[in-house]
Amino acid sequence: MDTKDLKISELMDMSYKLWEKNKDKWSPMEPEYGRDFILYMIEEVGEAIAIIKKKGEEEIMKDSTTRERFVEELGDVLMYFIDVLNRFNVSAEEFSSIYMKKFNKNMERNYSEQYKNLFK
Protein backbone atom coordinates (compact mmCIF):
# COMPACT_ATOMS: atom_id res chain seq x y z
CA MET A 1 0.00 0.00 0.00
CA ASP A 2 1.26 3.44 -0.96
CA THR A 3 1.64 5.52 2.21
CA LYS A 4 2.37 8.79 0.44
CA ASP A 5 -1.29 9.79 0.18
CA LEU A 6 -3.98 7.59 1.68
CA LYS A 7 -7.53 7.82 0.36
CA ILE A 8 -10.51 8.01 2.71
CA SER A 9 -11.71 4.61 1.51
CA GLU A 10 -8.29 3.10 2.30
CA LEU A 11 -8.33 4.62 5.79
CA MET A 12 -11.80 3.21 6.37
CA ASP A 13 -10.72 -0.25 5.20
CA MET A 14 -7.66 -0.13 7.47
CA SER A 15 -9.82 0.91 10.43
CA TYR A 16 -12.20 -1.95 9.83
CA LYS A 17 -9.33 -4.46 9.46
CA LEU A 18 -7.87 -3.33 12.78
CA TRP A 19 -11.29 -3.67 14.38
CA GLU A 20 -11.74 -7.16 12.87
CA LYS A 21 -8.44 -8.21 14.43
CA ASN A 22 -9.51 -6.91 17.85
CA LYS A 23 -13.31 -7.21 17.78
CA ASP A 24 -13.34 -9.64 20.72
CA LYS A 25 -11.79 -6.93 22.91
CA TRP A 26 -13.17 -3.74 21.35
CA SER A 27 -16.67 -2.30 21.24
CA PRO A 28 -18.86 -3.35 18.31
CA MET A 29 -18.76 -1.47 15.04
CA GLU A 30 -22.24 -0.06 15.71
CA PRO A 31 -23.68 3.50 15.82
CA GLU A 32 -24.38 3.41 19.55
CA TYR A 33 -20.60 3.38 20.14
CA GLY A 34 -19.90 6.30 17.81
CA ARG A 35 -20.28 8.87 20.59
CA ASP A 36 -17.53 7.15 22.58
CA PHE A 37 -15.19 7.37 19.62
CA ILE A 38 -15.92 11.07 19.16
CA LEU A 39 -14.93 11.52 22.80
CA TYR A 40 -11.74 9.50 22.26
CA MET A 41 -11.01 11.70 19.24
CA ILE A 42 -11.42 14.83 21.35
CA GLU A 43 -9.04 13.36 23.90
CA GLU A 44 -6.44 12.90 21.17
CA VAL A 45 -6.98 16.50 20.01
CA GLY A 46 -6.18 17.47 23.61
CA GLU A 47 -2.94 15.50 23.45
CA ALA A 48 -1.95 17.33 20.25
CA ILE A 49 -2.79 20.64 21.93
CA ALA A 50 -0.66 19.67 24.94
CA ILE A 51 2.35 19.20 22.66
CA ILE A 52 1.77 22.64 21.15
CA LYS A 53 1.48 24.18 24.61
CA LYS A 54 4.49 22.37 26.10
CA LYS A 55 6.85 22.39 23.13
CA GLY A 56 5.62 25.28 20.97
CA GLU A 57 5.17 25.65 17.26
CA GLU A 58 8.85 26.26 16.58
CA GLU A 59 9.94 22.97 18.17
CA ILE A 60 7.22 21.08 16.27
CA MET A 61 8.59 22.53 13.05
CA LYS A 62 12.30 22.04 13.82
CA ASP A 63 12.70 19.07 16.19
CA SER A 64 12.06 15.73 14.46
CA THR A 65 11.17 13.88 17.68
CA THR A 66 8.63 16.48 18.77
CA ARG A 67 7.22 16.64 15.25
CA GLU A 68 6.83 12.88 15.08
CA ARG A 69 4.96 12.83 18.42
CA PHE A 70 2.72 15.68 17.25
CA VAL A 71 1.92 14.05 13.91
CA GLU A 72 1.29 10.74 15.70
CA GLU A 73 -1.34 12.42 17.88
CA LEU A 74 -2.94 13.90 14.77
CA GLY A 75 -2.93 10.38 13.33
CA ASP A 76 -4.77 9.18 16.43
CA VAL A 77 -7.36 11.94 15.89
CA LEU A 78 -7.85 10.78 12.31
CA MET A 79 -8.07 7.12 13.33
CA TYR A 80 -10.88 7.84 15.77
CA PHE A 81 -12.61 10.05 13.20
CA ILE A 82 -12.49 7.22 10.67
CA ASP A 83 -13.82 4.84 13.35
CA VAL A 84 -16.79 7.20 13.80
CA LEU A 85 -17.47 7.16 10.06
CA ASN A 86 -17.39 3.35 10.10
CA ARG A 87 -19.61 3.07 13.16
CA PHE A 88 -22.25 5.28 11.55
CA ASN A 89 -21.85 3.46 8.24
CA VAL A 90 -20.84 6.63 6.38
CA SER A 91 -19.24 5.62 3.10
CA ALA A 92 -16.17 7.32 1.71
CA GLU A 93 -18.28 8.51 -1.21
CA GLU A 94 -20.99 9.98 1.05
CA PHE A 95 -18.42 11.75 3.20
CA SER A 96 -16.51 13.04 0.15
CA SER A 97 -19.68 14.37 -1.45
CA ILE A 98 -20.78 16.25 1.65
CA TYR A 99 -17.25 17.48 2.32
CA MET A 100 -17.06 18.94 -1.20
CA LYS A 101 -20.46 20.62 -0.78
CA LYS A 102 -19.25 22.24 2.44
CA PHE A 103 -15.93 23.22 0.85
CA ASN A 104 -17.68 24.89 -2.08
CA LYS A 105 -20.08 26.69 0.28
CA ASN A 106 -17.12 27.94 2.34
CA MET A 107 -15.34 29.12 -0.79
CA GLU A 108 -18.30 31.40 -1.45
CA ARG A 109 -18.57 32.72 2.11
CA ASN A 110 -17.49 36.18 3.10
CA TYR A 111 -16.04 35.50 6.54
CA SER A 112 -15.16 39.13 7.20
CA GLU A 113 -18.75 40.18 6.59
CA GLN A 114 -20.20 37.23 8.46
CA TYR A 115 -18.20 37.82 11.64
CA LYS A 116 -17.83 41.61 11.63
CA ASN A 117 -20.41 42.09 14.40
CA LEU A 118 -19.42 39.04 16.42
CA PHE A 119 -16.96 40.76 18.74
CA LYS A 120 -18.60 44.13 19.20
Summary of the structure (lengths in Angstrom):
residues: 120
radius of gyration: 17.7
end to end distance: 51.6
largest distance: 54.1
contacts: 265
relative contact order: 0.12
helix: 78%
strand: 0%
